[in-house]
Structures are given as structure tokens and as C-alpha cells.
């Protein structure tokens, strides 16, 4: 098992279910798939969010992030505004 690292979400495409994390220690950006996100509910990452992860070799032989956990709260506003009759 690799050592836990931290990094910043460079970008994440919710429709495609993947994105990239920039490691805080430097080096190449790491691929991240939604299946590796450890959270309740919808598995997505906000651009700029701080995350912790473990690096592993993926199916294509490249390093990728696994066991990804958010370190900063990403707030998504989902508000339904209703007009009530007077």
C-alpha cells in the first residue's frame, strides 16, 4: 500500500466521471476515476478542492489516484425557488 498524499483537483468532468489531481508534492498530474472517490452520495470533485489519496498503477500502466477523500468541503448550491401565492 502506498503512502497517503494530498493534492488539488485540477478538473473533474461529472458527465464523463473522471478528472485529474495535481499532487502537492509535485510531479505529474494523476488521473482520478469517480469509482475511487470515497464519499456518500454523488461521487464528484470540485475544481480546486484539496483531496487526500493514494497513488497506484492503473489498468493502462500509468499512475492514478485511488481511495480519494475530500479534505475541503465543496459546496454545491441546489436551490429550487418557488413563488407562493399571496
PEPE-V770397 format. One record per helix or strand. SS is the DSSP state (H for helix, E for strand). FROM is the first residue (numbers start at 1). TO is the last residue. If there is no record, write none. Layout:
ss:from:to
SS:FROM:TO
SS:FROM:TO
//
This chain:
ss:from:to
E:5:13
E:18:23
E:30:33
H:34:36
E:37:37
E:50:57
E:63:70
//
